[in-house]
Amino acid sequence: MELICARYSVDSQIEKFLSTGVGLNWESFQFELNGQRPGMFKSAIVFSGSTKLPDNSGEATWIGVQHWCGCLSELRRLLNSCDWSASVEDHDLHWDSLTLAYDPQK
């Protein structure tokens, strides 16, 4: 999970934006992993995270949604036996069970 999140990290883009003003105003994806196993017949949160989408251009938010949907899709494929909930604001992201990916266009 940490490798997937590292691959989708926008930290270098944040640094570039802060130093030059060029690019999107990304924020890092903050996440927590829960390594404790729940008791029998109990569920637990395994992974939780959040970020703010970029919003400094007309297409920035859409670029951000697509980027983070890619990250969440990889994480969900890795943690495929878990129940998932992913949303932007109050809009639940659609999981496409054929492509095994979040489809932000639906």
Order of alpha helices (4+ residues) and beta strands (2+ residues): alpha-alpha-beta-beta-alpha-beta-beta-beta-beta
